[in-house]
Structure formats: structure tokens, C-alpha cells
Amino acid sequence: MSEKAILDEIQELKKLVLSQSLYQKPILTFQEAASYIDLSPSYLYKLTCKGEIPFYKPQGKKIFMRREDLENWLLRHRNKTTDELSQEAATHVTLASKKKN
């Protein structure tokens, strides 16, 4: 294996170790948060400026985010499956017909 290939593999392993650490940390820096939720830093900054994503500024300058808050933000506005929608429709029809009787 060439020296360059070894160095490339070491760099790849370093990236993997760093990305795994994001899954362990409860509090993330702004850059870590952008990486964790796979958004560009500029877009994440827009979201913080608009107040559309939860964040913390303990000393009024640096932005930090809780990993749990980011996960909850990512999972908002869940779309129901077709099975769930069908079940709701069936329940609604059943209840409506019972009210008429």
C-alpha cells in the first residue's frame, strides 16, 4: 500500500471518528450542528435568525444547539402513511353513521 493511500485511509478514519462523536455529544457547536443535520452553515444561520430552529447563545455570541432539540426539529410535521389515513377515514365514517342513528 502506498504512503498516499495510507494517509488517505487515515483521513477517512479521522472523519468517521469525528462524525461518530457528534452522536455522543448532547450539546453541539454551530458547525457541528450543521454537519449533524446535513445543512449548510449559511442555511442553518438563516434558520436561527428567523427563530425557526431552537438554539442557545449563553454569552450572546457563539451559538450552541442540543442534539435532542435538533432531532425533534427534524422529526416535526410527520406525514401519515396511507394505512393511517385509511384507518382515520374508516373511523370517521363509522362515527358519523352512528351519530345519524
ZIRA-V785340 format. One record per residue. N is the residue number from 0. PSI is psi in degrees with one decimal (none if undefined). Layout:
N | PSI
N | PSI
//
This chain:
0 | 133.8
1 | 162.2
2 | -39.4
3 | -42.5
4 | -39.4
5 | -44.4
6 | -40.2
7 | -41.1
8 | -38.8
9 | -42.6
10 | -42.1
11 | -42.2
12 | -38.7
13 | -43.8
14 | -42.0
15 | -41.8
16 | -44.2
17 | -41.1
18 | -34.7
19 | -32.7
20 | -27.9
21 | -30.4
22 | -9.8
23 | -28.8
24 | 131.1
25 | -29.1
26 | 129.7
27 | 146.6
28 | 170.4
29 | -47.8
30 | -40.9
31 | -40.9
32 | -43.3
33 | -42.8
34 | -42.7
35 | -41.4
36 | 8.6
37 | 47.6
38 | 153.4
39 | 148.2
40 | -36.4
41 | -39.1
42 | -40.5
43 | -38.4
44 | -40.4
45 | -41.8
46 | -38.1
47 | -39.9
48 | -37.1
49 | -6.1
50 | 27.6
51 | -5.6
52 | 139.5
53 | 138.7
54 | 169.8
55 | 141.4
56 | 81.0
57 | -31.6
58 | 20.2
59 | 6.7
60 | -68.8
61 | 142.3
62 | 133.5
63 | 155.7
64 | 143.8
65 | 133.1
66 | -39.7
67 | -40.8
68 | -41.0
69 | -42.2
70 | -42.5
71 | -39.7
72 | -41.9
73 | -31.3
74 | 9.8
75 | 164.7
76 | 51.7
77 | 136.7
78 | 133.7
79 | 151.2
80 | 165.2
81 | -34.0
82 | -43.5
83 | -43.1
84 | -40.0
85 | -42.1
86 | -42.6
87 | -42.2
88 | -43.8
89 | -42.2
90 | -42.8
91 | -44.7
92 | -42.2
93 | -45.2
94 | -39.1
95 | -39.3
96 | -32.0
97 | -35.5
98 | -32.7
99 | -29.1
100 | none
//
